[in-house]
Every structure is written in structure tokens, then in C-alpha cells.
Amino acid sequence: MEVTSVEDLPLVVEKRPDSVVFNIPELRDEVNRQWETRFNDLLNECGCASGRSFILYALPGLILAFIYLANFTDLGRYWSLGLFAGGVIVAGVVGKITGLLQRNRRLRKLLLDFSAATGQPVPQA
């Protein structure tokens, strides 16, 4: 998506394109490239890193739960293993959703940063 004016910026937050190219005539080329890089870095975030972190943080508890379920309940090893795998999947999905929500919040903040740095008011997304 090509950003040619300040009015295009809220569309970046709404549409979340794969990448943006800044060609705002009021800004110098290097300033356009800096903002392009900042926006593209955020647009490339998919939430996977957050999902991995959630899995890593949940893993010790899930392992202890698996050991407990497999050895001290009547569920059996296969059910315990299934619950363990389900717990890992749930932790990953929750982490990914959290990462995407954080990305969206940071995109909105980046609009405010752009407005403050360039002195150009940005319409709200």
C-alpha cells in the first residue's frame, strides 16, 4: 500500500497491508523511509513470538500437570498426553492473539508518534 498523504495512515491501521511505501511529498525522503520502516516492522509482526513465549511460560506447569494426571489419576497416559497437547495449543493460540492485539495497539500509538514528530494531525482510525 502506498501512503501519499496523512489521510492514508488510518487506512494502514484498518486494512493492515503486508507492507507500506511512504511517499508523502511534505516529508523528506529519509523521513519517509524511516516511517516506512517503522510501520513495516509492526505490520510484519504476526504474534508468533508472543505465542512461543506463552508456550514456554506455560510448559513447566503443563509438564507437572501431565505427570500428575498420568500417575495419580485414572485418566491414563493417552488422555493425559492429549490434555497436555491441548494445553500447549491453547497457550500458543492465546499468545498469538495477545501478540496481534499488542501489534494493533502499537500501530495506533505509531499514528500518534507520527503526528507528534511531523506536526501533521492524523485522522483517527
Secondary structure by P-SEA (a helix, b strand, c coil): cccccccaaaaaaaacccccccccccccaaaaaaaaaaaaaaaaccaaaaaaaaaaaaaaaaaaaaaaaaccccccaaaaaaaaaaaaaaaaaaaaaaaaaaaaaaaaaaaaaaaaaaccccccc
